[in-house]
Every structure is written in C-alpha cells, then in structure tokens.
Amino acid sequence: MSWKFDYLIVGAGFAGLTAAERLCTQFGKRCLIVEKRNHIGGNAYDCYDDHGVLIHNYGPHYFRTNSPRIKEYLSQFTEWHPVDYAILSYTEGRFWNFPINLNTFEQIIGRESTSEEMEKWLEEHRVTINNPKNSEEVIISQVGWELYEKFFKGYTLKQWKRHPKDLDASVCGRIPIRTNRDDRYLKEDFQALPKAGYTRMFERMIDACGDKLHLLLKTNYRDVMPHLEFDHMIYTGPIDEYFDDCYGQLPYRSLRFENESFTPEELVERETISGKPGFWQPAMQVNYPNEEEFTRIVEVKHATGQLCGNTTIVREYPDDFGPGKEAYYPIPAPDAAALYKRYKEKADGESGVSFIGRLATYRYYNMDQVVGMALAEVSKITGTYD
Ligand SMILES: Cc1cc2nc3c(=O)[nH]c(=O)nc-3n(C[C@H](O)[C@H](O)[C@H](O)COP(=O)(O)OP(=O)(O)OC[C@H]3O[C@@H](n4cnc5c(N)ncnc54)[C@H](O)[C@@H]3O)c2cc1C
C-alpha cells in the first residue's frame, strides 16, 4: 500500500514550509513534508530553554527584508517585534563599535572627530583596488590594513578556516562601513523578529494548511520513498546528498554552540558591563575577532524583547563539517562554486524535482530570500506567474 500526494516536500525549513503553505492553501494541493529533525523550522527554529529564555537554537536569526511582498506574506502568520540589531566587537581588552562607523573611528584615534576627518583618514589608508576580487581586497580597498586586521582578518579565518584572500568578495563585503554614526548592523528597510518567535509563526503556516498537509518528523525522506506516490518533489536538503555525493562532497562549515544561563542574582555584578539589569553583555551580539576561539557571543534576549529575569548567552565556535555535524554554511569560494556547478547541471536534468533553499542551491541565502525563492518556485510549477 502506498500514500498518495500531489507534492512531496523534503525539509520543514523556511523553503519547505513556504512552498507547502502556498500549495495547500492557494492551490488546494495535498502535500507531505518529510523532515529528518525532530522539529519544524530548519535552522530558524527557536524555543524556550530550561531557564525560560527564548533562544535561537541554530545561531541567531535576524529577520530583515527590503521586500514588502515577503513581509506581507509572512505577516499573515505573525506580528512583528521591531529591532535595531546591535553589535559590538571585542578585542585588545575592550569593546568597539561595529560595524565600523564614526564612533569606531573616534575610539581608534581616542578623541572626538567628524565624518570629514574620517573620510580623509580612510582616503589615506585604503588601498586602491578598482575591482576587488576577494574578501581581503574588498575590505582593504575600503578601510586599509589596520582596520582589516583588527576587525576582519582573524574573524574570517576562524569562521571559514580559509584566508580572506580565498573567499568571495561578498563574504566580508556584505558588512557595511559608514562614516556617520549609523551603527546598525544591517541595511534593510524592515528589521524585526516574529513577535511570538519563529516556531510559532511556522506552526501557524502549518495550521493554515488544514488537512491538506501531512508532516512527518524524525524521518529521512529516503526511508519513506518506497511507500509514496507523488507528482512532484520539492527538495530543500543538500544537493550533493540527493545525488549520493557522486562528484564528491561539497565543502561546508559547521558550528558548535555553547550555552550558558544566568539568574537575576548572578547578573547583578555584570551590570557594570551590560549597562542594564537582567543582561550579561551590552549588546545582542559581540564579535570576538582575534584572541578567543569562538567568533561571537549572542544574547538574543536583547533582540527578542522577552521580559524574563534569567538570560542565556551562546558562544559560537566554528567547526569542521563531518559525520554527525550540521552543514551550516556552504563555502563561498571559487573551488566550491565549480563543484556545485556540476551538481546544478545534474539537477537541471532531473524532471519532476525542484531544488530550492540554501542547501539545495548551495548558497548562503537570508531567510527572506529563501521565502522569495519558494514563492517563485510555486508560481513556476503551478504555471501561475504574478
Ligand atoms: C548560524 C546561522 C545564522 C543565520 N542567521 C541568519 C540571519 O540572521 N538572518 C537571515 O535572514 N538568515 C540567517 N541565516 C540563514 C537562514 O538560516 C536560512 O536562510 C534559512 O534557514 C534557509 O531555510 P531553508 O529551508 O533553505 O533551509 P533549512 O532551514 O536548513 O531547512 C532545510 C531542512 O531540510 C531538512 N533535511 C535535509 N535533508 C533531509 C532529508 N534527507 N530528509 C528530511 N529532511 C531533510 C533539514 O533537517 C532542515 O530542517 C542563518 C544561517 C545560519 C546557519
């Protein structure tokens, strides 16, 4: 006996859930989502930890978008908590404003300054490179060697275990550098978190599908394939895995998270550092570019706005990818892109399968981009371009 569906969707992350929601509610299709983890949401999953603190289990997820369409789509399932995602950098025994802006410049020269003076300083220090081809070039061509070495080089080496020279310009190029006092980490117009958390938003997407949607957790899709009949598959897992690594495994970077929680009493003596009661550090995210093994400490309570006496901080250690580890980041480098291209050509020849999301397209996409990709794919496979 086999189960019949219109669509088999592999993965219950942003990509799979968006596709499922549209196919079920807009087109009345019967969908099955198969997810190998024991929860929905993919890497955007959040939950309350044992100390009652809402945490992002797979690293902090700062939602932002410039697309009114994507904001409108997700707003059907959540209200929003607006956030200015604040970041600092910690090196040489002190906090620095980050991303680099006029405040950082003043910290470096040890006195008040102006945008004009900072621009002149940058002009004198930056290296002339007309068309920066890698992450080292893109930063030294904007700020010069000193700031590159203080804030970027060590962080990038730890994060990717590759020299910035061997990484695409986009890796470091996405971090803004400003000569005014705008210290927002991100550039997008809309920056907010789902008010009741990502998981609650995903649950509402699933609820909207009613009995059109079936969800199987803790299941590798390969284990159920022999029992299924379906017209089309939407695959959001790793593309190399789909093809049994036939050209070799694509390179990924993994992460290790170390959580530590504190009670209000334990936090009292941190107030001189955090600047307010109930918090461990002065910003949502503090980068550690140089001296420590971890790359950042995140205290997401700063961003979620949760009213809670306890707090949890998460130290993030970059890690090699291997058996039993999550593939968090595709490597943005030319050799990896060349190998992916071979898998992509194979995927293009596959009929009845859509490859979407960050793993199936082997590319670091933000959440809003993945939602956009899923919406576009549903339009394509249903022949309903808008
Ligand atoms: C540390 C980190 C921080 C991030 N921070 C941000 C941020 O601040 N802002 C932002 O916009 N984006 C951020 N992102 C990116 C964001 O996580 C992705 O854009 C988004 O989660 C991608 O959704 P997805 O559905 O493509 O993939 P995923 O969320 O990875 O979902 C894919 C799902 O497929 C499942 N799966 C895989 N193989 C199988 C199989 N064989 N059978 C069954 N199920 C399978 C996986 O278990 C997973 O749940 C971050 C990513 C990471 C790693």
The ligand as an SDF file (V2000), in Angstrom:
LIG
                    3D

 53 58  0  0  0  0  0  0  0  0999 V2000
   24.2150   30.2890   12.0690 C   0  0  0  0  0  0  0  0  0  0  0  0
   23.2640   30.8630   11.0680 C   0  0  0  0  0  0  0  0  0  0  0  0
   22.7650   32.1360   11.2590 C   0  0  0  0  0  0  0  0  0  0  0  0
   21.8840   32.6810   10.3360 C   0  0  0  0  0  0  0  0  0  0  0  0
   21.4180   33.9380   10.5560 N   0  0  0  0  0  0  0  0  0  0  0  0
   20.5580   34.4830    9.6830 C   0  0  0  0  0  0  0  0  0  0  0  0
   20.0590   35.7910    9.9090 C   0  0  0  0  0  0  0  0  0  0  0  0
   20.4180   36.4610   10.8760 O   0  0  0  0  0  0  0  0  0  0  0  0
   19.1710   36.3040    9.0070 N   0  0  0  0  0  0  0  0  0  0  0  0
   18.7720   35.5900    7.9050 C   0  0  0  0  0  0  0  0  0  0  0  0
   17.9490   36.0970    7.1370 O   0  0  0  0  0  0  0  0  0  0  0  0
   19.2280   34.3450    7.6770 N   0  0  0  0  0  0  0  0  0  0  0  0
   20.1110   33.7720    8.5330 C   0  0  0  0  0  0  0  0  0  0  0  0
   20.5860   32.5120    8.3120 N   0  0  0  0  0  0  0  0  0  0  0  0
   20.1420   31.7970    7.1000 C   0  0  0  0  0  0  0  0  0  0  0  0
   18.8630   31.0230    7.3510 C   0  0  0  0  0  0  0  0  0  0  0  0
   19.1090   30.0140    8.3090 O   0  0  0  0  0  0  0  0  0  0  0  0
   18.4000   30.4090    6.0380 C   0  0  0  0  0  0  0  0  0  0  0  0
   18.1500   31.4150    5.0840 O   0  0  0  0  0  0  0  0  0  0  0  0
   17.1180   29.5880    6.1550 C   0  0  0  0  0  0  0  0  0  0  0  0
   17.0370   28.8700    7.3510 O   0  0  0  0  0  0  0  0  0  0  0  0
   17.1080   28.6290    4.9840 C   0  0  0  0  0  0  0  0  0  0  0  0
   15.9390   27.8530    5.0040 O   0  0  0  0  0  0  0  0  0  0  0  0
   15.9220   26.5040    4.2070 P   0  0  0  0  0  0  0  0  0  0  0  0
   14.5460   25.9680    4.3160 O   0  0  0  0  0  0  0  0  0  0  0  0
   16.5070   26.6860    2.8600 O   0  0  0  0  0  0  0  0  0  0  0  0
   16.9870   25.5540    4.9580 O   0  0  0  0  0  0  0  0  0  0  0  0
   16.9800   24.8830    6.3900 P   0  0  0  0  0  0  0  0  0  0  0  0
   16.4850   25.8100    7.4150 O   0  0  0  0  0  0  0  0  0  0  0  0
   18.3210   24.2920    6.5830 O   0  0  0  0  0  0  0  0  0  0  0  0
   15.9190   23.7000    6.2270 O   0  0  0  0  0  0  0  0  0  0  0  0
   16.2020   22.5240    5.4940 C   0  0  0  0  0  0  0  0  0  0  0  0
   15.6030   21.3550    6.2410 C   0  0  0  0  0  0  0  0  0  0  0  0
   15.7390   20.1700    5.4580 O   0  0  0  0  0  0  0  0  0  0  0  0
   15.9320   19.0880    6.3390 C   0  0  0  0  0  0  0  0  0  0  0  0
   16.5240   17.9730    5.5980 N   0  0  0  0  0  0  0  0  0  0  0  0
   17.7300   17.9340    4.9760 C   0  0  0  0  0  0  0  0  0  0  0  0
   17.9410   16.7190    4.4140 N   0  0  0  0  0  0  0  0  0  0  0  0
   16.8340   15.9750    4.6720 C   0  0  0  0  0  0  0  0  0  0  0  0
   16.4560   14.6350    4.3820 C   0  0  0  0  0  0  0  0  0  0  0  0
   17.2740   13.7880    3.7080 N   0  0  0  0  0  0  0  0  0  0  0  0
   15.2440   14.1840    4.7960 N   0  0  0  0  0  0  0  0  0  0  0  0
   14.4210   15.0060    5.5140 C   0  0  0  0  0  0  0  0  0  0  0  0
   14.7300   16.2780    5.8440 N   0  0  0  0  0  0  0  0  0  0  0  0
   15.9260   16.7700    5.4240 C   0  0  0  0  0  0  0  0  0  0  0  0
   16.8650   19.6800    7.3850 C   0  0  0  0  0  0  0  0  0  0  0  0
   16.8430   18.9200    8.5970 O   0  0  0  0  0  0  0  0  0  0  0  0
   16.3060   21.0850    7.5630 C   0  0  0  0  0  0  0  0  0  0  0  0
   15.3920   21.1730    8.6320 O   0  0  0  0  0  0  0  0  0  0  0  0
   21.4970   31.9470    9.1900 C   0  0  0  0  0  0  0  0  0  0  0  0
   22.0070   30.6650    8.9930 C   0  0  0  0  0  0  0  0  0  0  0  0
   22.8840   30.1270    9.9160 C   0  0  0  0  0  0  0  0  0  0  0  0
   23.4350   28.7490    9.6770 C   0  0  0  0  0  0  0  0  0  0  0  0
  1  2  1  0
  2  3  1  0
  2 52  2  0
  3  4  2  0
  4  5  1  0
  4 50  1  0
  5  6  2  0
  6  7  1  0
  6 13  1  0
  7  8  2  0
  7  9  1  0
  9 10  1  0
 10 11  2  0
 10 12  1  0
 12 13  2  0
 13 14  1  0
 14 15  1  0
 14 50  1  0
 15 16  1  0
 16 17  1  0
 16 18  1  0
 18 19  1  0
 18 20  1  0
 20 21  1  0
 20 22  1  0
 22 23  1  0
 23 24  1  0
 24 25  2  0
 24 26  1  0
 24 27  1  0
 27 28  1  0
 28 29  2  0
 28 30  1  0
 28 31  1  0
 31 32  1  0
 32 33  1  0
 33 34  1  0
 33 48  1  0
 34 35  1  0
 35 36  1  0
 35 46  1  0
 36 37  1  0
 36 45  1  0
 37 38  2  0
 38 39  1  0
 39 40  1  0
 39 45  2  0
 40 41  1  0
 40 42  2  0
 42 43  1  0
 43 44  2  0
 44 45  1  0
 46 47  1  0
 46 48  1  0
 48 49  1  0
 50 51  2  0
 51 52  1  0
 52 53  1  0
M  END
$$$$
